[in-house]
Amino acid sequence: IHQLGLTEVSRIQQEIRQLMPALGYSGERQNLSDFFRWMEERSERFSNDDLGRDAFLGLQRTRLQQLAERLPWYFTQLPQTPLAIRMVEDYRQSNTPVAFYQPPALDGSRPGLYYVNPTRLNDLPRYRLAALAFHEALPGHHLQISLAQENEQLPPFRRILHSPAFTEGWALYAEKLAGEMGVYEGPQEEYGRLVQELWRAVRLVLDTGLHAKGWSREQALQYQLDNTPFSATDTNAMINRYLVLPGQAVAYSMGEQRLWSIRRAIQNRLGSRFDLARFHTALLSGGSMPLDVLEEQMKLWAGQQR
């Protein structure tokens, strides 16, 4: 896992270098630290006031609506459960992230909720917000979790079970799938997606470094500062999470890697009979499950398609 992380970090950084000219960066050297600093200094952020909150919510609603219109070409079954965007309540704003997803109630009394924290709208540059919405809402957590909860053919525990590598792997897969769907607007939002992907790849390195390779906190901090645009404050908070939840942080990239591997294998097996929309629906139809079980289920599905 550690070596995979190092390889993925290098690959994603190379994709970022290839995007630099389109972003207007004219630095003579392709030094990523200089480039990251340049992007952060010129990035647009939302102000922490009523106008900023309205603009933030408006952007998120618009981007999710644009994506929702394309979902029927990529899925043969879509959730009936509505999705709502809400501001985090006052009492918990101080200890929640910029945005997160809360699953709907099983009895349908509450929609799926995409929460945004009004006190932290200035934390993220605008170019990262599209990938964030696609991860937390559509086609990420809301689509996957709602389909599972609505599937009455599954026993109750299967409808609410969350295997982290599947759930978070799907949401990270969804960020890249949104690119296939053509909903990222310009090179800035594509760069934002790559930053999100780089963040999860770095987790493979840091989690294994801290828990399996004897890395100090200072080593982990320096590695992230050298390889990402994240600040020391953000990085320290991330490392706290990795230290108290060993293994959780690797679920994102490991899950996404496995989902792409399953997709490539079945696409090669079915050839011209491969239908991406049917594949996605089959992938999500059984709810969250361990990835080795999922792979066996998808092999059986591919056999039925043939």
ChimeraX attribute file (.defattr): number of C-alpha atoms within 10 A of each C-alpha:
attribute: neighborCount
match mode: 1-to-1
recipient: residues
	/A:1	15
	/A:2	19
	/A:3	11
	/A:4	15
	/A:5	23
	/A:6	16
	/A:7	13
	/A:8	20
	/A:9	22
	/A:10	16
	/A:11	13
	/A:12	17
	/A:13	17
	/A:14	13
	/A:15	12
	/A:16	21
	/A:17	14
	/A:18	12
	/A:19	17
	/A:20	19
	/A:21	12
	/A:22	11
	/A:23	15
	/A:24	10
	/A:25	14
	/A:26	11
	/A:27	12
	/A:28	6
	/A:29	8
	/A:30	15
	/A:31	10
	/A:32	18
	/A:33	13
	/A:34	12
	/A:35	19
	/A:36	15
	/A:37	14
	/A:38	14
	/A:39	18
	/A:40	14
	/A:41	10
	/A:42	9
	/A:43	13
	/A:44	13
	/A:45	16
	/A:46	18
	/A:47	18
	/A:48	15
	/A:49	13
	/A:50	10
	/A:51	10
	/A:52	16
	/A:53	20
	/A:54	13
	/A:55	14
	/A:56	21
	/A:57	15
	/A:58	11
	/A:59	16
	/A:60	19
	/A:61	15
	/A:62	12
	/A:63	19
	/A:64	18
	/A:65	12
	/A:66	14
	/A:67	18
	/A:68	13
	/A:69	9
	/A:70	14
	/A:71	17
	/A:72	11
	/A:73	11
	/A:74	19
	/A:75	18
	/A:76	15
	/A:77	17
	/A:78	16
	/A:79	16
	/A:80	12
	/A:81	21
	/A:82	14
	/A:83	21
	/A:84	14
	/A:85	16
	/A:86	14
	/A:87	16
	/A:88	20
	/A:89	12
	/A:90	10
	/A:91	7
	/A:92	9
	/A:93	16
	/A:94	12
	/A:95	8
	/A:96	14
	/A:97	15
	/A:98	19
	/A:99	19
	/A:100	18
	/A:101	19
	/A:102	16
	/A:103	18
	/A:104	20
	/A:105	13
	/A:106	15
	/A:107	9
	/A:108	13
	/A:109	8
	/A:110	15
	/A:111	20
	/A:112	22
	/A:113	20
	/A:114	23
	/A:115	21
	/A:116	25
	/A:117	21
	/A:118	24
	/A:119	19
	/A:120	17
	/A:121	21
	/A:122	18
	/A:123	14
	/A:124	16
	/A:125	17
	/A:126	18
	/A:127	22
	/A:128	18
	/A:129	20
	/A:130	23
	/A:131	31
	/A:132	23
	/A:133	24
	/A:134	27
	/A:135	26
	/A:136	24
	/A:137	28
	/A:138	25
	/A:139	26
	/A:140	26
	/A:141	27
	/A:142	27
	/A:143	24
	/A:144	26
	/A:145	25
	/A:146	25
	/A:147	22
	/A:148	23
	/A:149	24
	/A:150	18
	/A:151	16
	/A:152	11
	/A:153	11
	/A:154	15
	/A:155	9
	/A:156	13
	/A:157	10
	/A:158	17
	/A:159	21
	/A:160	17
	/A:161	15
	/A:162	16
	/A:163	16
	/A:164	19
	/A:165	25
	/A:166	26
	/A:167	24
	/A:168	25
	/A:169	26
	/A:170	29
	/A:171	28
	/A:172	31
	/A:173	25
	/A:174	24
	/A:175	25
	/A:176	19
	/A:177	17
	/A:178	22
	/A:179	15
	/A:180	11
	/A:181	13
	/A:182	12
	/A:183	19
	/A:184	23
	/A:185	12
	/A:186	12
	/A:187	16
	/A:188	19
	/A:189	19
	/A:190	22
	/A:191	21
	/A:192	21
	/A:193	25
	/A:194	21
	/A:195	22
	/A:196	18
	/A:197	21
	/A:198	23
	/A:199	19
	/A:200	22
	/A:201	27
	/A:202	25
	/A:203	27
	/A:204	26
	/A:205	25
	/A:206	29
	/A:207	26
	/A:208	21
	/A:209	18
	/A:210	18
	/A:211	14
	/A:212	11
	/A:213	12
	/A:214	10
	/A:215	14
	/A:216	11
	/A:217	15
	/A:218	10
	/A:219	14
	/A:220	20
	/A:221	19
	/A:222	12
	/A:223	14
	/A:224	22
	/A:225	16
	/A:226	11
	/A:227	17
	/A:228	20
	/A:229	21
	/A:230	17
	/A:231	11
	/A:232	13
	/A:233	9
	/A:234	12
	/A:235	19
	/A:236	17
	/A:237	10
	/A:238	16
	/A:239	20
	/A:240	11
	/A:241	14
	/A:242	20
	/A:243	15
	/A:244	9
	/A:245	11
	/A:246	14
	/A:247	14
	/A:248	16
	/A:249	25
	/A:250	26
	/A:251	21
	/A:252	24
	/A:253	28
	/A:254	22
	/A:255	24
	/A:256	22
	/A:257	16
	/A:258	20
	/A:259	22
	/A:260	14
	/A:261	13
	/A:262	19
	/A:263	18
	/A:264	11
	/A:265	16
	/A:266	19
	/A:267	17
	/A:268	12
	/A:269	15
	/A:270	14
	/A:271	11
	/A:272	8
	/A:273	12
	/A:274	17
	/A:275	15
	/A:276	15
	/A:277	16
	/A:278	15
	/A:279	20
	/A:280	16
	/A:281	17
	/A:282	18
	/A:283	21
	/A:284	20
	/A:285	17
	/A:286	17
	/A:287	26
	/A:288	23
	/A:289	18
	/A:290	14
	/A:291	19
	/A:292	10
	/A:293	9
	/A:294	20
	/A:295	20
	/A:296	12
	/A:297	15
	/A:298	19
	/A:299	15
	/A:300	11
	/A:301	15
	/A:302	19
	/A:303	12
	/A:304	8
	/A:305	12
	/A:306	10
